[in-house]
Amino acid sequence: MEHAKKLILLPQESMERLKYAATGLIVKSVQTLGTPLERLDAEMNKILQDTYTDEREKCHSYQQVLQRYLQLKDSTTKKIEKLPDTTETDTTTADIITPEPISPKKSR
């Protein structure tokens, strides 16, 4: 057991982060967890709370994040508009007929 190797299980995302960190290629969306909206919110809060020496730089950074938010919002509303309206065309519930009780037949 002296020469045994230890193995560690890691999620695939962690391995990708470590690989890209070693090469210097770092992508924010891979590193930050959460939805794109949560990542934009965190980035906006960071910009607002950081102490910038130049207010124009702070404003420019905030405008860039705000523009990405507006693009994200626009793309999600377009996806919602493309979905078909199933309330009017749903025939499974509209065609259900209430059952009538079976009456016994009269003999002549």
HELIX and SHEET records of a PDB file:
HELIX    1   1 GLN A   12  THR A   23  1                                  12    
HELIX    2   2 LYS A   28  GLN A   31  1                                   4    
HELIX    3   3 PRO A   36  GLN A   49  1                                  14    
HELIX    4   4 GLU A   55  LYS A   82  1                                  28    
HELIX    5   5 THR A   86  THR A   89  1                                   4    
HELIX    6   6 THR A   91  ALA A   94  1                                   4    
END                                                                             
